[in-house]
């Protein structure tokens, strides 16, 4: 507010993490501009019908009357402005242009990155609001994976010559966490063995979190999310236990499953009923009925809601404290918005818990929660698959769809999920990883599901370290024959991609070759010696942690010889 009032800019872009109070800021500013006669009316543009109504209600609470049903013609005398959707502006840009030309208008563009969703929406926004007196753009996630420029956003060139969006004010998750404005998020990740049949009729078995090709990761992930397997029931059971624990401190805490499609959502709701004995609220599409169901859930004391995509952004249900990420959308934008549903803090010490499959991209996003990003208009030269943020436009469109029609994605990767099982894999918090693998229902898993629901961020860290130390001590006392799972702490079991594994093997072979010249010993002798000293199988079967250990050991030997 201070920066805005001091500079009085025509365009202002505020980037703030979900739950930080963008709506409050925008409406307080609107009130100030109306009061000082800088503007005479307000237009709010939101991504969905539900959000449009939410804006009108929030504005009404501070005395600004917005019409969320406006479609054409003169506005009623009682109103200070309108709330519309980007799609609505796309259909009738000239209607809105005429309105802003007739009276001095403040245009609030909520989640402005949506104005780049389609070329027509961006062009319509430019056409409609170019004459506006003031424009305030808001977003929690200013990055897009495509290069459609976002209207009324300034782009500046960085050192690499890439034009990136420049925010006038940024308030990231890290700042908000330090100020106790948002909750700390504990991610609970589950792996397990998956088995599926490919289109060609081959049966494939793989473990979630192991290095695989992109297609295999996609199919293993979708096998895990199949409601007929054992993975989803196990994870929902664990999430419900976590919710019970959180409710000891936050009595009205709710949980949300974010599903990929309508059929899965219905199946998950059925599983929740079987597990808990109570019905889950089911939200299938962005229509009036869905808005009503979300509002009813928000005001109730019900435990579970299952939704398809649409609840990933802007829908404000502050009591949501536990989430299950049961969708195969893997864009950083969608992930950030999905997690944003659980971070709104109502009182100090509340924590959020999100359950995830052990998929490399998701764990990367979870570990980078505090990283601030901007929208890049140009792509770096050698981008390709090295950049986890270089998603295809198709995937981006998928993430932004509000409707949950069949996207045809199932046809593209035609396969049949055969069976899945869940294994508790790790806890991710504040960029660090904790925990040892454990079976669902085991004491080790309960250790993490039972973390208190009210904790300060530093207490979460300390508690996780203590639980892991206790697990390691407990596992050392057990005879090897009883160790039914890989008994290594999470930081020694890095989750890497197929590509990263190839790079690690290549790096090890390069280091060994250099040491061959230095020591005069044959390759085979050095590899055998590394296995003897570091332990583990041949490098073709070694884990990422074992390969890194061997690379460090060869470096140590080479340094000693100099």
KEMAR-721506 format. One record per residue (C-alpha): residue number from 1; x, y, z. Coordinates in steps of 0.25 Angstrom, whole numbers, plus 5000, padded with zeros to 4 digits. Example, Ala and Ser with C-alpha at 12.3 -4.5 7.8 and 13.67 -1.06 7.14 Angstrom:
BEGIN
   nr     X     Y     Z
    1  5049  4982  5031
    2  5055  4996  5029
***
This chain:
BEGIN
   nr     X     Y     Z
    1  5000  5000  5000
    2  5011  5010  5004
    3  5019  5007  4991
    4  5006  5009  4983
    5  5002  5021  4989
    6  5016  5027  4988
    7  5018  5024  4973
    8  5003  5025  4968
    9  5006  5016  4956
   10  4996  5013  4945
   11  5000  4998  4945
   12  5005  4990  4957
   13  5008  4975  4958
   14  5007  4969  4972
   15  5013  4955  4974
   16  5009  4948  4987
   17  5008  4934  4991
   18  4994  4928  4993
   19  4988  4931  5006
   20  4997  4944  5008
   21  4985  4954  5006
   22  4984  4958  4992
   23  4969  4960  4992
   24  4970  4969  5005
   25  4981  4977  4999
   26  4974  4979  4986
   27  4961  4983  4992
   28  4967  4992  5002
   29  4974  4999  4991
   30  4961  5000  4983
   31  4954  5007  4995
   32  4966  5017  4996
   33  4965  5020  4981
   34  4950  5022  4981
   35  4950  5030  4994
   36  4961  5040  4988
   37  4953  5040  4974
   38  4965  5035  4966
   39  4955  5025  4961
   40  4940  5024  4960
   41  4937  5010  4958
   42  4944  4996  4960
   43  4945  4984  4950
   44  4950  4971  4956
   45  4954  4960  4946
   46  4955  4946  4952
   47  4959  4932  4946
   48  4946  4925  4950
   49  4931  4927  4953
   50  4933  4923  4968
   51  4944  4933  4970
   52  4936  4944  4963
   53  4925  4942  4974
   54  4936  4941  4985
   55  4942  4955  4981
   56  4928  4961  4981
   57  4925  4956  4995
   58  4939  4960  5000
   59  4937  4974  4994
   60  4923  4975  5000
   61  4929  4973  5014
   62  4937  4986  5013
   63  4926  4994  5006
   64  4929  4992  4992
   65  4917  4987  4984
   66  4921  4978  4972
   67  4911  4972  4962
   68  4916  4957  4960
   69  4904  4954  4950
   70  4907  4966  4941
   71  4906  4962  4926
   72  4902  4975  4918
   73  4896  4989  4918
   74  4896  5000  4929
   75  4900  4996  4943
   76  4890  4998  4954
   77  4892  5011  4962
   78  4895  5003  4975
   79  4907  4997  4970
   80  4922  5002  4970
   81  4926  4992  4959
   82  4926  4978  4954
   83  4933  4964  4956
   84  4935  4957  4943
   85  4943  4945  4938
   86  4954  4945  4927
   87  4945  4936  4918
   88  4934  4947  4920
   89  4944  4958  4915
   90  4948  4949  4904
   91  4934  4948  4899
   92  4931  4963  4899
   93  4943  4972  4900
   94  4937  4984  4894
   95  4926  4984  4905
   96  4937  4985  4916
   97  4945  4995  4908
   98  4933  5004  4907
   99  4930  5004  4922
  100  4945  5008  4925
  101  4945  5019  4915
  102  4932  5025  4921
  103  4937  5025  4935
  104  4950  5025  4942
  105  4952  5011  4945
  106  4962  5002  4954
  107  4963  4988  4948
  108  4967  4977  4957
  109  4973  4965  4949
  110  4973  4954  4959
  111  4983  4942  4956
  112  4987  4950  4944
  113  4995  4938  4938
  114  4982  4933  4933
  115  4981  4945  4923
  116  4992  4937  4915
  117  4984  4924  4915
  118  4979  4927  4901
  119  4984  4937  4891
  120  4969  4942  4890
  121  4968  4944  4905
  122  4981  4952  4905
  123  4976  4961  4893
  124  4963  4963  4899
  125  4968  4968  4912
  126  4978  4977  4905
  127  4966  4982  4896
  128  4956  4984  4908
  129  4965  4990  4918
  130  4976  4998  4911
  131  4968  5011  4914
  132  4967  5008  4929
  133  4971  5019  4939
  134  4978  5009  4948
  135  4981  4994  4946
  136  4985  4985  4958
  137  4990  4971  4954
  138  4991  4960  4965
  139  4997  4946  4964
  140  5002  4935  4974
  141  5009  4928  4962
  142  5014  4938  4952
  143  5022  4927  4944
  144  5016  4920  4932
  145  5022  4909  4924
  146  5018  4915  4911
  147  5023  4928  4905
  148  5010  4935  4903
  149  5012  4950  4908
  150  5003  4954  4920
  151  4996  4967  4917
  152  5000  4979  4926
  153  5012  4972  4931
  154  5026  4978  4929
  155  5037  4969  4924
  156  5052  4972  4927
  157  5064  4965  4921
  158  5073  4957  4930
  159  5088  4954  4929
  160  5085  4942  4920
  161  5077  4951  4910
  162  5064  4945  4915
  163  5052  4954  4917
  164  5045  4951  4930
  165  5033  4957  4937
  166  5037  4968  4947
  167  5028  4970  4959
  168  5026  4983  4966
  169  5024  4976  4979
  170  5028  4961  4983
  171  5024  4954  4996
  172  5028  4940  4995
  173  5025  4927  5003
  174  5038  4929  5011
  175  5034  4943  5015
  176  5020  4939  5019
  177  5025  4927  5027
  178  5035  4936  5034
  179  5023  4945  5037
  180  5014  4934  5042
  181  5004  4938  5031
  182  5004  4924  5025
  183  5006  4910  5030
  184  5018  4901  5029
  185  5016  4890  5019
  186  5020  4876  5023
  187  5020  4867  5010
  188  5018  4852  5013
  189  5023  4844  5001
  190  5019  4829  4998
  191  5026  4820  4988
  192  5023  4805  4986
  193  5023  4794  4975
  194  5014  4796  4963
  195  5011  4786  4952
  196  5004  4789  4939
  197  5001  4784  4925
  198  5006  4792  4913
  199  4998  4794  4900
  200  5007  4784  4894
  201  5003  4774  4904
  202  5016  4774  4912
  203  5015  4773  4928
  204  5024  4783  4935
  205  5027  4784  4949
  206  5034  4796  4955
  207  5036  4803  4968
  208  5031  4818  4970
  209  5043  4827  4972
  210  5053  4818  4964
  211  5060  4824  4952
  212  5051  4821  4940
  213  5048  4827  4926
  214  5038  4838  4925
  215  5027  4828  4920
  216  5030  4818  4931
  217  5029  4829  4942
  218  5016  4833  4936
  219  5010  4819  4935
  220  5015  4815  4949
  221  5009  4828  4955
  222  4996  4826  4948
  223  4996  4811  4953
  224  4998  4817  4968
  225  4986  4826  4966
  226  4977  4815  4961
  227  4966  4813  4971
  228  4965  4798  4969
  229  4980  4796  4974
  230  4985  4796  4989
  231  4993  4809  4988
  232  4981  4819  4988
  233  4974  4813  5000
  234  4987  4812  5008
  235  4990  4827  5005
  236  4976  4831  5008
  237  4976  4823  5021
  238  4989  4830  5025
  239  4983  4844  5021
  240  4971  4841  5030
  241  4979  4837  5042
  242  4987  4850  5040
  243  4974  4858  5039
  244  4970  4852  5052
  245  4983  4856  5059
  246  4982  4870  5053
  247  4968  4871  5058
  248  4973  4869  5073
  249  4979  4883  5071
  250  4970  4889  5060
  251  4956  4883  5062
  252  4950  4887  5049
  253  4962  4883  5040
  254  4958  4878  5027
  255  4964  4869  5016
  256  4964  4870  5001
  257  4967  4860  4990
  258  4971  4866  4977
  259  4967  4856  4966
  260  4971  4856  4951
  261  4957  4853  4946
  262  4942  4850  4949
  263  4943  4835  4950
  264  4955  4835  4959
  265  4948  4846  4968
  266  4936  4837  4970
  267  4944  4825  4973
  268  4952  4832  4983
  269  4940  4838  4990
  270  4935  4823  4991
  271  4948  4819  4997
  272  4947  4830  5007
  273  4933  4826  5011
  274  4938  4811  5013
  275  4950  4816  5021
  276  4944  4826  5030
  277  4929  4822  5030
  278  4925  4837  5026
  279  4922  4843  5012
  280  4932  4852  5005
  281  4927  4865  4998
  282  4929  4863  4983
  283  4932  4875  4974
  284  4933  4871  4959
  285  4933  4884  4951
  286  4932  4899  4951
  287  4917  4901  4952
  288  4908  4908  4961
  289  4905  4895  4968
  290  4920  4893  4971
  291  4922  4907  4977
  292  4910  4904  4986
  293  4916  4890  4990
  294  4930  4897  4993
  295  4923  4908  5001
  296  4915  4898  5009
  297  4928  4890  5012
  298  4936  4902  5016
  299  4925  4906  5026
  300  4923  4892  5031
  301  4931  4882  5041
  302  4932  4871  5030
  303  4945  4864  5029
  304  4947  4861  5014
  305  4945  4868  5000
  306  4949  4861  4987
  307  4950  4871  4975
  308  4955  4870  4960
  309  4965  4881  4957
  310  4957  4893  4960
  311  4960  4895  4974
  312  4975  4896  4971
  313  4974  4911  4970
  314  4968  4923  4978
  315  4957  4915  4985
  316  4957  4919  4999
  317  4954  4908  5009
  318  4964  4913  5021
  319  4961  4900  5029
  320  4967  4891  5019
  321  4980  4885  5026
  322  4982  4872  5020
  323  4983  4869  5005
  324  4985  4857  4995
  325  4991  4860  4982
  326  4984  4850  4974
  327  4986  4855  4960
  328  4997  4853  4949
  329  4998  4868  4946
  330  5013  4871  4948
  331  5014  4886  4944
  332  5021  4895  4955
  333  5009  4905  4954
  334  4998  4895  4957
  335  5006  4889  4968
  336  5008  4902  4975
  337  4994  4906  4973
  338  4989  4892  4979
  339  4998  4893  4991
  340  4993  4908  4992
  341  4980  4902  4997
  342  4986  4897  5010
  343  4995  4908  5014
  344  4985  4919  5019
  345  4988  4921  5033
  346  4977  4925  5043
  347  4985  4925  5056
  348  5000  4923  5059
  349  5005  4909  5059
  350  4996  4902  5050
  351  5003  4892  5040
  352  4999  4887  5027
  353  5001  4872  5022
  354  5001  4868  5007
  355  5002  4854  5003
  356  5009  4851  4990
  357  5014  4839  4981
  358  5029  4838  4981
  359  5031  4844  4967
  360  5044  4852  4964
  361  5037  4865  4958
  362  5028  4866  4970
  363  5039  4864  4981
  364  5047  4875  4973
  365  5035  4884  4974
  366  5032  4881  4989
  367  5047  4884  4992
  368  5047  4897  4985
  369  5034  4903  4991
  370  5041  4916  4995
  371  5048  4918  4982
  372  5042  4930  4975
  373  5040  4930  4960
  374  5036  4939  4949
  375  5030  4937  4935
  376  5040  4936  4924
  377  5037  4941  4910
  378  5049  4934  4904
  379  5054  4920  4905
  380  5068  4917  4909
  381  5076  4912  4897
  382  5078  4897  4901
  383  5066  4895  4909
  384  5059  4882  4905
  385  5057  4872  4917
  386  5068  4877  4926
  387  5059  4888  4931
  388  5047  4882  4940
  389  5040  4895  4937
  390  5040  4893  4922
  391  5027  4886  4921
  392  5019  4885  4908
  393  5008  4895  4906
  394  4998  4883  4905
  395  5001  4880  4920
  396  5000  4894  4924
  397  4986  4895  4917
  398  4982  4883  4925
  399  4986  4889  4938
  400  4978  4902  4935
  401  4965  4895  4931
  402  4954  4897  4940
  403  4944  4887  4933
  404  4947  4873  4935
  405  4944  4867  4922
  406  4951  4855  4917
  407  4964  4860  4911
  408  4967  4848  4903
  409  4980  4846  4911
  410  4976  4832  4915
  411  4976  4828  4900
  412  4990  4834  4898
  413  4997  4825  4908
  414  4987  4813  4907
  415  4991  4803  4918
  416  4985  4795  4929
  417  4988  4796  4943
  418  4989  4782  4950
  419  4993  4784  4964
  420  5000  4794  4973
  421  5004  4795  4988
  422  5008  4807  4996
  423  5021  4808  5005
  424  5023  4821  5014
  425  5036  4827  5007
  426  5040  4840  5013
  427  5036  4853  5019
  428  5040  4866  5012
  429  5040  4879  5020
  430  5047  4892  5017
  431  5057  4886  5007
  432  5061  4875  5015
  433  5057  4860  5015
  434  5054  4851  5027
  435  5050  4837  5030
  436  5053  4822  5027
  437  5044  4814  5018
  438  5032  4807  5025
  439  5020  4799  5023
  440  5006  4806  5024
  441  5001  4803  5038
  442  5015  4801  5044
  443  5020  4808  5056
  444  5030  4816  5048
  445  5019  4822  5039
  446  5011  4825  5051
  447  5023  4833  5056
  448  5021  4843  5045
  449  5006  4843  5044
  450  5005  4846  5059
  451  5013  4859  5058
  452  5005  4870  5066
  453  4996  4879  5057
  454  5000  4892  5064
  455  5015  4894  5063
  456  5025  4906  5060
  457  5033  4904  5048
  458  5046  4902  5055
  459  5039  4892  5064
  460  5035  4883  5052
  461  5049  4882  5048
  462  5054  4878  5062
  463  5043  4868  5063
  464  5046  4862  5050
  465  5061  4861  5053
  466  5057  4854  5066
  467  5048  4844  5060
  468  5058  4840  5049
  469  5069  4839  5060
  470  5060  4830  5068
  471  5057  4821  5055
  472  5071  4819  5052
  473  5075  4815  5066
  474  5063  4805  5066
  475  5067  4799  5053
  476  5082  4797  5057
  477  5077  4789  5069
  478  5069  4779  5059
  479  5076  4767  5053
  480  5078  4768  5038
  481  5068  4757  5036
  482  5057  4766  5041
  483  5060  4778  5032
  484  5049  4776  5022
  485  5051  4789  5015
  486  5063  4797  5011
  487  5067  4803  5024
  488  5074  4816  5020
  489  5070  4830  5024
  490  5063  4839  5013
  491  5075  4848  5010
  492  5083  4835  5007
  493  5072  4830  4997
  494  5072  4842  4987
  495  5060  4841  4977
  496  5066  4844  4963
  497  5062  4843  4949
  498  5066  4833  4938
  499  5074  4844  4932
  500  5081  4848  4945
  501  5085  4833  4947
  502  5092  4832  4934
  503  5099  4845  4937
  504  5104  4840  4950
  505  5109  4827  4944
  506  5116  4835  4933
  507  5122  4844  4944
  508  5127  4832  4951
  509  5133  4825  4939
  510  5140  4838  4935
  511  5146  4839  4949
  512  5151  4825  4949
  513  5157  4827  4935
  514  5165  4839  4940
  515  5169  4831  4952
  516  5174  4819  4943
  517  5184  4829  4937
  518  5188  4834  4950
  519  5190  4821  4958
  520  5193  4811  4946
  521  5183  4801  4952
  522  5172  4795  4942
  523  5158  4800  4942
  524  5152  4787  4947
  525  5162  4787  4959
  526  5157  4801  4963
  527  5142  4798  4962
  528  5144  4786  4970
  529  5152  4794  4981
  530  5141  4804  4981
  531  5130  4793  4983
  532  5139  4787  4994
  533  5141  4801  5001
  534  5127  4807  4999
  535  5118  4794  4998
  536  5107  4792  4989
  537  5105  4785  4975
  538  5112  4787  4962
  539  5110  4802  4957
  540  5100  4797  4947
  541  5091  4794  4958
  542  5096  4804  4969
  543  5086  4814  4974
  544  5089  4829  4972
  545  5094  4830  4987
  546  5104  4819  4985
  547  5109  4825  4972
  548  5111  4838  4978
  549  5118  4832  4990
  550  5128  4825  4980
  551  5130  4838  4972
  552  5134  4845  4985
  553  5143  4833  4989
  554  5151  4833  4975
  555  5152  4848  4977
  556  5158  4846  4990
  557  5168  4836  4985
  558  5172  4845  4973
  559  5175  4857  4983
  560  5183  4848  4992
  561  5192  4844  4980
  562  5195  4858  4976
***
